[in-house]
Amino acid sequence: MRLTWDSNHPDGGLRATRKVAIVGVGAVSVAGIGKEEFWNGLFQPTVPGVKRIENFDPSPWLNPKELRRYDRFNQFGVAAADLAMKDAGDLGLPSESVGVFMGSGVGGLESLENQIILAQQRGYNRVTPFLVPLLMTNAGSASIAMRFELRGPCETTSTACASSNHAIANAARLIATGRCDAMLAGGQEAAITPAATAGFTNMTAISSCGISRPFDVERDGFVQAEGAGVLVLEEYEHAVSRGAHVYAIIEGAASNEDAYHITAPLPGGKGAEACMRLALDDAGISPDMVTHINAHGTSTPLNDLSESQAIYSIFGDNCPPVTSVKGTLGHALGAAGALEAIAVALTYERCLIPVTANTKSIDEDMKIDLVMDEPRDFKKGHVISNSFGFGGHNSCIVFGPAPA
């Protein structure tokens, strides 16, 4: 990761000497809870319809009092963080050097809707005094910090569907620059509510048949989902010294803005292309060093076309294998990037690329090497993971294998 951006410098600017390792992952998703269930779920047949996590039991992580004060999105985040911390093991670091950086697109929307209905039916004096803590987006980061008594930076990114990718990138940079030695980073979302569903449906963003089929010629919109993903990031040398399992390294990241339309991407994928190039530059690698792309791949007509155009502009006919796990997971909005980052970490660990579920016939306008039908062996190299959000927000992370 760069520390400065000086185009006149021979290598493009001063670079960080501290490597950022992924040492723990925790997933709460429709595919499963915990890394094993999550990974195995990526290879199971999908069922049409909204991807709500049925029968989620938060009691292993929250007591009855906390449950009344934690919106569903926050419950997901705490559970995922606990799973990630257990996976990472004892960090052995002072609390002041460990922070939290989470992303969420809308925060406690379910609590807000429920309390508005309650107020209309029974009066505003019946609204819970905990409404603001329930709905505020930063409650997710704060709750995780309090749970583990982490006193480093604690921040929240809200950039729609790019939120958790931005959060992970921001957290990694805090480690690379020496401010922190470890971070909990990711995203959490629970926005499957009547109003949100109506809004997405009325803007024709949701699949009419309830099937997410990224890059398919018959794709017709995304499928709503929810969940949380948390990664434990740690300074690499410290991780090695304590014998931590290192999934992968975060080599670089980038963020930019289409500045074009509140929902539609910049035509030709120009914004996404620029973001990917910036991320490669930040990592100090060339396109031929990329061996896999975890695409944003929402299954919407414009997004998939735009992203495929961006990929082709960079890689041409030498495109590395591309997959979108949204065919299985649906689109968890602000949590999507974190869940996809966990899929990347497990791809490194298992040396296998999951398929793009439900996609049967790739759109002929999309010149990418899409992983379909069967998983594909992963050739360890660098991996790009993309996230793009309403408002024109673009985020790209470059992962690399742990040093030999």
Backbone torsions as a table, in degrees:
resi	resn	phi	psi	omega
1	MET	NA	138.8	178.8
2	ARG	-76.7	148.1	170.8
3	LEU	-100.4	-28.3	176.7
4	THR	-133.9	159.3	179.2
5	TRP	-121.6	88.7	-177.6
6	ASP	-122.3	104.4	-176.8
7	SER	-65.8	-17.1	-179.7
8	ASN	-85.6	-12.3	179.6
9	HIS	-73.7	141.0	-177.4
10	PRO	-52.8	-39.0	-179.1
11	ASP	-107.2	18.3	175.2
12	GLY	86.5	11.8	177.2
13	GLY	121.0	162.0	178.1
14	LEU	-62.5	138.8	-179.0
15	ARG	-117.7	151.6	179.0
16	ALA	-67.2	141.9	176.9
17	THR	-94.4	-12.9	-179.9
18	ARG	-89.1	120.8	177.7
19	LYS	-84.7	149.8	-178.3
20	VAL	-112.6	116.6	-177.0
21	ALA	-103.5	145.4	169.6
22	ILE	-92.2	118.3	-174.4
23	VAL	-120.3	-4.9	179.1
24	GLY	-157.1	145.0	177.6
25	VAL	-137.5	143.4	176.6
26	GLY	-140.5	125.0	-176.0
27	ALA	-124.6	135.4	169.2
28	VAL	-124.1	108.8	-172.7
29	SER	-150.5	170.5	176.5
30	VAL	-66.2	-22.0	178.5
31	ALA	-78.2	-20.2	-179.3
32	GLY	152.0	164.9	178.9
33	ILE	-112.3	128.3	-172.8
34	GLY	91.3	155.3	-169.5
35	LYS	-66.2	-35.0	-178.3
36	GLU	-69.0	-47.8	178.0
37	GLU	-62.7	-40.5	179.6
38	PHE	-60.9	-50.1	-178.4
39	TRP	-62.9	-47.3	179.4
40	ASN	-62.2	-35.8	179.9
41	GLY	-65.2	-26.0	179.0
42	LEU	-66.8	-15.0	-176.8
43	PHE	-111.1	10.1	-179.0
44	GLN	-97.8	155.4	176.3
45	PRO	-59.7	148.7	-178.6
46	THR	-100.8	157.2	178.4
47	VAL	-114.9	132.9	179.9
48	PRO	-60.8	151.6	174.6
49	GLY	115.8	175.1	-179.1
50	VAL	-58.7	139.3	-176.5
51	LYS	-95.3	71.5	176.1
52	ARG	-90.6	140.3	-179.9
53	ILE	-80.5	100.0	-175.8
54	GLU	-75.7	145.2	174.6
55	ASN	59.6	30.9	175.6
56	PHE	-67.0	125.4	-179.4
57	ASP	-111.4	105.6	-178.2
58	PRO	-82.2	-4.4	-172.9
59	SER	-60.3	-28.3	176.0
60	PRO	-64.6	-17.8	-176.1
61	TRP	-116.0	-21.9	-174.3
62	LEU	-133.7	138.7	176.5
63	ASN	-84.7	168.5	-176.5
64	PRO	-54.5	-38.2	179.6
65	LYS	-65.0	-44.1	179.9
66	GLU	-65.7	-36.3	-178.5
67	LEU	-59.8	-33.6	179.2
68	ARG	-72.7	-16.3	-174.5
69	ARG	-113.1	1.3	-178.9
70	TYR	-119.5	117.3	173.0
71	ASP	-62.2	161.8	-178.1
72	ARG	-55.8	-40.2	-179.7
73	PHE	-62.1	-36.4	-179.9
74	ASN	-72.3	-37.3	176.3
75	GLN	-60.9	-43.9	177.2
76	PHE	-58.2	-46.0	-176.1
77	GLY	-63.7	-43.4	178.9
78	VAL	-63.3	-42.6	179.1
79	ALA	-62.5	-45.7	-179.6
80	ALA	-65.0	-38.3	179.1
81	ALA	-65.3	-41.4	179.0
82	ASP	-63.8	-43.3	177.7
83	LEU	-61.3	-41.1	-179.4
84	ALA	-66.9	-41.3	-179.7
85	MET	-66.5	-39.0	176.9
86	LYS	-66.2	-35.7	177.9
87	ASP	-67.6	-35.9	-176.8
88	ALA	-76.1	-28.2	-175.7
89	GLY	81.2	-176.6	-176.6
90	ASP	-68.9	116.9	-179.0
91	LEU	-72.2	-30.4	-179.8
92	GLY	63.9	37.7	-176.9
93	LEU	-122.9	149.8	174.5
94	PRO	-64.9	144.7	-174.4
95	SER	-61.0	-27.1	-179.1
96	GLU	-70.0	-16.9	-178.2
97	SER	-100.9	6.7	179.3
98	VAL	-122.0	130.8	-177.3
99	GLY	-128.7	-174.7	-178.6
100	VAL	-133.9	135.2	175.7
101	PHE	-139.5	104.9	-177.9
102	MET	-116.5	159.5	177.6
103	GLY	-124.5	146.0	174.0
104	SER	-155.8	139.8	-179.3
105	GLY	-77.8	-40.2	-173.5
106	VAL	-133.0	-6.4	177.8
107	GLY	67.8	-141.1	-172.7
108	GLY	-83.2	60.4	-177.1
109	LEU	-65.2	-38.5	-178.8
110	GLU	-61.3	-43.7	178.6
111	SER	-64.4	-40.9	179.6
112	LEU	-61.6	-48.5	179.8
113	GLU	-61.8	-44.2	-179.0
114	ASN	-62.5	-39.3	-178.0
115	GLN	-74.6	-30.9	175.1
116	ILE	-66.3	-42.6	177.1
117	ILE	-62.6	-43.2	178.5
118	LEU	-60.7	-43.1	-179.3
119	ALA	-63.7	-40.5	-179.6
120	GLN	-69.6	-33.1	-177.4
121	GLN	-85.4	-35.5	-171.1
122	ARG	-126.5	-0.6	178.0
123	GLY	103.1	150.9	-175.8
124	TYR	-70.2	-18.3	177.4
125	ASN	-71.2	-8.9	178.2
126	ARG	-95.0	-2.2	178.7
127	VAL	-66.9	135.7	-178.2
128	THR	-62.7	139.5	176.0
129	PRO	-67.2	-9.5	179.6
130	PHE	-96.9	13.0	-175.8
131	LEU	-58.6	-47.8	-177.4
132	VAL	-63.3	-48.9	175.2
133	PRO	-60.8	-30.2	178.5
134	LEU	-68.1	-40.6	-171.9
135	LEU	-93.7	-22.3	-173.2
136	MET	-65.9	133.3	-173.8
137	THR	-61.8	-34.7	-177.6
138	ASN	-75.5	-4.4	176.5
139	ALA	-60.5	-30.2	-179.9
140	GLY	-62.5	-50.9	178.7
141	SER	-64.4	-44.2	-177.3
142	ALA	-61.8	-42.5	-178.3
143	SER	-63.9	-39.6	178.8
144	ILE	-66.8	-43.7	178.7
145	ALA	-60.3	-43.4	179.4
146	MET	-67.4	-38.1	-179.0
147	ARG	-59.3	-41.3	-175.7
148	PHE	-107.7	8.4	178.5
149	GLU	52.6	51.8	179.8
150	LEU	-97.3	121.0	-171.4
151	ARG	-111.5	17.3	172.4
152	GLY	-82.6	-165.8	177.7
153	PRO	-56.1	139.7	179.3
154	CYS	-136.6	106.3	-172.0
155	GLU	-137.6	165.4	-178.7
156	THR	-131.8	136.6	174.6
157	THR	-110.2	133.4	177.2
158	SER	-130.2	89.9	179.9
159	THR	-127.6	51.0	179.0
160	ALA	54.6	-131.1	-173.1
161	CYS	-76.1	-3.8	175.4
162	ALA	-96.8	1.4	-170.3
163	SER	-54.7	-53.4	-173.5
164	SER	-74.8	-29.0	173.6
165	ASN	-63.6	-43.2	176.4
166	HIS	-62.3	-41.5	-178.6
167	ALA	-62.8	-43.8	179.4
168	ILE	-63.8	-43.4	179.3
169	ALA	-63.3	-43.0	179.2
170	ASN	-64.4	-40.3	178.9
171	ALA	-65.2	-42.7	180.0
172	ALA	-61.0	-39.0	-178.8
173	ARG	-67.6	-32.2	176.6
174	LEU	-63.4	-33.6	176.8
175	ILE	-77.1	-44.8	-177.8
176	ALA	-60.1	-33.6	-178.0
177	THR	-90.5	-1.7	173.9
178	GLY	92.7	-0.7	179.5
179	ARG	-68.6	-38.8	-179.2
180	CYS	-128.8	157.9	175.7
181	ASP	-100.7	-19.6	176.9
182	ALA	-155.6	155.1	178.7
183	MET	-144.4	144.9	165.2
184	LEU	-97.1	125.0	-174.2
185	ALA	-142.1	146.9	177.9
186	GLY	163.1	-143.2	-177.3
187	GLY	-155.8	160.7	-178.1
188	GLN	-149.2	139.3	-177.2
189	GLU	-155.4	141.0	173.8
190	ALA	-149.1	76.9	-172.8
191	ALA	-116.1	25.5	176.9
192	ILE	-88.4	81.3	-179.0
193	THR	-121.7	162.1	-179.4
194	PRO	-56.4	-43.5	-178.2
195	ALA	-68.3	-43.6	-179.8
196	ALA	-64.0	-43.5	178.6
197	THR	-61.5	-42.5	178.0
198	ALA	-62.7	-41.1	-179.4
199	GLY	-63.4	-47.4	178.8
200	PHE	-65.5	-38.7	-179.8
201	THR	-65.6	-44.2	-177.2
202	ASN	-68.9	-22.3	175.9
203	MET	-92.7	6.7	177.6
204	THR	57.8	37.5	178.5
205	ALA	-93.3	-18.8	-174.7
206	ILE	-94.3	143.9	177.6
207	SER	-61.0	131.1	-179.3
208	SER	-71.0	-21.7	-179.7
209	CYS	-106.0	2.4	177.8
210	GLY	72.3	24.0	-179.4
211	ILE	-122.4	124.7	174.7
212	SER	-89.7	119.1	-179.3
213	ARG	-134.9	78.6	-175.5
214	PRO	-55.3	134.1	175.3
215	PHE	67.0	5.0	179.3
216	ASP	-77.0	150.1	179.8
217	VAL	-63.1	-24.8	-179.2
218	GLU	-102.3	12.4	178.9
219	ARG	-58.2	141.4	-177.9
220	ASP	-142.5	24.9	176.3
221	GLY	134.3	168.7	-178.2
222	PHE	-88.9	170.2	176.7
223	VAL	-115.7	127.3	-178.9
224	GLN	-62.0	140.7	177.7
225	ALA	-146.0	174.3	179.5
226	GLU	-145.8	172.3	177.3
227	GLY	143.2	-169.0	179.0
228	ALA	-153.7	148.0	174.2
229	GLY	-137.2	132.8	178.7
230	VAL	-130.5	133.8	175.0
231	LEU	-114.1	140.2	170.3
232	VAL	-95.6	117.4	178.2
233	LEU	-103.8	141.1	-176.2
234	GLU	-145.8	146.4	174.9
235	GLU	-58.0	129.3	-167.4
236	TYR	-58.2	-47.7	-176.6
237	GLU	-62.6	-38.4	178.2
238	HIS	-67.3	-40.1	178.6
239	ALA	-60.4	-44.1	179.9
240	VAL	-64.8	-40.3	-176.8
241	SER	-63.6	-28.2	-179.9
242	ARG	-99.2	4.7	176.6
243	GLY	77.2	27.8	-179.2
244	ALA	-71.3	151.9	173.3
245	HIS	-81.6	120.4	-178.8
246	VAL	-101.7	115.4	178.8
247	TYR	-72.9	-48.0	-175.0
248	ALA	-167.0	174.7	178.2
249	ILE	-115.2	142.5	171.1
250	ILE	-91.2	112.1	-173.2
251	GLU	-91.3	-32.0	-176.9
252	GLY	-168.2	167.4	179.5
253	ALA	-160.9	159.2	179.4
254	ALA	-151.6	157.7	178.6
255	SER	-144.8	136.9	172.9
256	ASN	-152.4	-174.3	-171.7
257	GLU	-136.9	133.6	177.8
258	ASP	-67.1	-36.4	-176.7
259	ALA	51.6	46.7	-174.2
260	TYR	-128.3	-51.6	-173.4
261	HIS	-156.2	151.0	-176.1
262	ILE	-69.4	-25.4	179.5
263	THR	-127.0	-33.0	-175.9
264	ALA	-85.4	143.4	177.4
265	PRO	-75.7	160.8	176.0
266	LEU	-61.7	127.6	-177.3
267	PRO	-53.3	142.9	179.4
268	GLY	78.9	1.9	-180.0
269	GLY	67.4	24.8	-174.3
270	LYS	-64.5	-38.1	178.9
271	GLY	-67.9	-44.5	178.3
272	ALA	-63.5	-41.0	178.5
273	GLU	-60.8	-46.0	-179.7
274	ALA	-61.7	-39.6	180.0
275	CYS	-64.9	-43.9	179.6
276	MET	-63.9	-39.8	178.3
277	ARG	-65.1	-40.4	177.4
278	LEU	-62.3	-39.6	-179.7
279	ALA	-67.1	-42.4	176.3
280	LEU	-61.0	-41.1	178.4
281	ASP	-64.2	-41.7	179.5
282	ASP	-62.5	-37.7	179.4
283	ALA	-78.1	-15.5	-179.0
284	GLY	72.7	33.9	-179.4
285	ILE	-126.2	164.1	177.3
286	SER	-102.5	160.5	-178.6
287	PRO	-55.6	-32.8	-177.2
288	ASP	-69.8	-7.3	178.1
289	MET	-91.7	-3.3	179.5
290	VAL	-88.7	126.5	-177.8
291	THR	-113.0	2.2	178.7
292	HIS	-167.4	145.0	174.4
293	ILE	-125.4	121.7	171.3
294	ASN	-92.8	103.8	-171.4
295	ALA	-79.4	156.4	171.7
296	HIS	-64.5	-48.4	168.6
297	GLY	38.7	69.5	-173.3
298	THR	-81.2	-15.5	-175.0
299	SER	83.0	14.9	172.7
300	THR	-94.7	146.7	-175.5
301	PRO	-55.6	-49.4	-174.5
302	LEU	-74.1	-43.0	-176.8
303	ASN	-62.6	-47.5	-177.2
304	ASP	-64.8	-40.5	177.7
305	LEU	-63.0	-46.5	-179.1
306	SER	-60.4	-45.7	-178.3
307	GLU	-66.5	-40.1	179.4
308	SER	-64.5	-36.7	177.2
309	GLN	-65.2	-40.1	178.3
310	ALA	-63.4	-43.0	-179.5
311	ILE	-63.6	-45.1	-178.3
312	TYR	-65.8	-34.9	180.0
313	SER	-62.3	-30.4	-178.3
314	ILE	-90.2	-43.6	-170.8
315	PHE	-103.8	-17.7	-179.8
316	GLY	59.3	-138.2	-178.3
317	ASP	-79.6	-2.1	178.9
318	ASN	-102.0	39.7	-176.8
319	CYS	-66.5	130.9	174.1
320	PRO	-73.6	166.5	179.5
321	PRO	-57.6	133.2	-178.6
322	VAL	-116.1	138.1	173.1
323	THR	-140.5	155.9	171.4
324	SER	-129.2	118.4	-179.6
325	VAL	-81.6	0.0	177.2
326	LYS	-67.9	-18.8	173.8
327	GLY	-60.3	-32.6	178.6
328	THR	-93.4	-48.0	-171.8
329	LEU	-83.7	-17.1	-166.5
330	GLY	72.1	-169.5	-176.5
331	HIS	-110.2	107.0	-179.1
332	ALA	-89.4	23.4	173.5
333	LEU	51.9	-117.3	-175.8
334	GLY	-66.1	-15.4	177.6
335	ALA	-94.4	-8.7	-172.6
336	ALA	-59.7	-47.8	-177.1
337	GLY	-61.0	-36.7	179.8
338	ALA	-68.3	-43.8	177.7
339	LEU	-62.9	-37.0	178.8
340	GLU	-71.2	-33.2	175.5
341	ALA	-65.6	-36.2	176.2
342	ILE	-66.5	-40.5	176.0
343	ALA	-59.3	-38.6	177.8
344	VAL	-65.8	-45.7	180.0
345	ALA	-58.6	-41.3	-179.9
346	LEU	-74.9	-27.2	173.3
347	THR	-62.6	-41.3	175.2
348	TYR	-62.4	-43.5	-176.6
349	GLU	-69.4	-39.7	-174.7
350	ARG	-98.4	-7.0	179.5
351	CYS	55.5	41.9	-178.4
352	LEU	-144.8	136.2	178.6
353	ILE	-100.6	120.9	178.6
354	PRO	-65.1	157.4	178.2
355	VAL	-77.3	163.5	168.9
356	THR	-88.9	97.1	-172.3
357	ALA	-61.9	146.0	173.9
358	ASN	76.9	-13.2	-179.2
359	THR	-82.7	121.5	-175.8
360	LYS	-112.9	-35.1	-177.3
361	SER	-139.4	106.0	-176.1
362	ILE	-68.1	141.4	178.2
363	ASP	-58.1	130.6	-176.1
364	GLU	-64.8	-18.0	177.8
365	ASP	-79.6	-6.1	-175.6
366	MET	-107.2	105.1	-175.7
367	LYS	-95.1	69.2	178.8
368	ILE	-129.6	158.2	178.9
369	ASP	-92.9	84.8	-175.0
370	LEU	-83.7	132.3	177.1
371	VAL	-78.1	110.9	-177.1
372	MET	-128.5	157.8	172.1
373	ASP	69.6	-55.0	-177.7
374	GLU	-131.8	144.4	173.8
375	PRO	-58.8	160.3	-178.1
376	ARG	-127.1	142.3	176.6
377	ASP	-59.5	141.3	-178.7
378	PHE	-100.6	121.6	174.0
379	LYS	-86.8	113.7	-173.5
380	LYS	-62.0	125.6	178.3
381	GLY	-165.4	-143.9	177.9
382	HIS	-95.8	147.3	-179.0
383	VAL	-124.6	135.8	173.5
384	ILE	-102.2	134.8	173.7
385	SER	-124.8	121.5	-175.4
386	ASN	-102.9	146.0	169.1
387	SER	-143.1	131.3	179.0
388	PHE	-129.7	138.5	-174.4
389	GLY	-126.7	156.8	171.2
390	PHE	-50.4	144.0	-174.8
391	GLY	96.8	-5.2	179.0
392	GLY	86.9	14.3	-178.6
393	HIS	-76.7	127.2	178.1
394	ASN	-118.9	139.4	177.0
395	SER	-143.9	140.0	-179.6
396	CYS	-141.9	132.1	177.5
397	ILE	-117.7	138.9	175.2
398	VAL	-110.4	122.0	177.8
399	PHE	-102.9	154.9	175.7
400	GLY	-139.0	161.3	178.1
401	PRO	-70.2	152.1	176.1
402	ALA	-61.5	139.0	178.8
403	PRO	-55.6	142.2	-178.8
404	ALA	-68.7	NA	NA
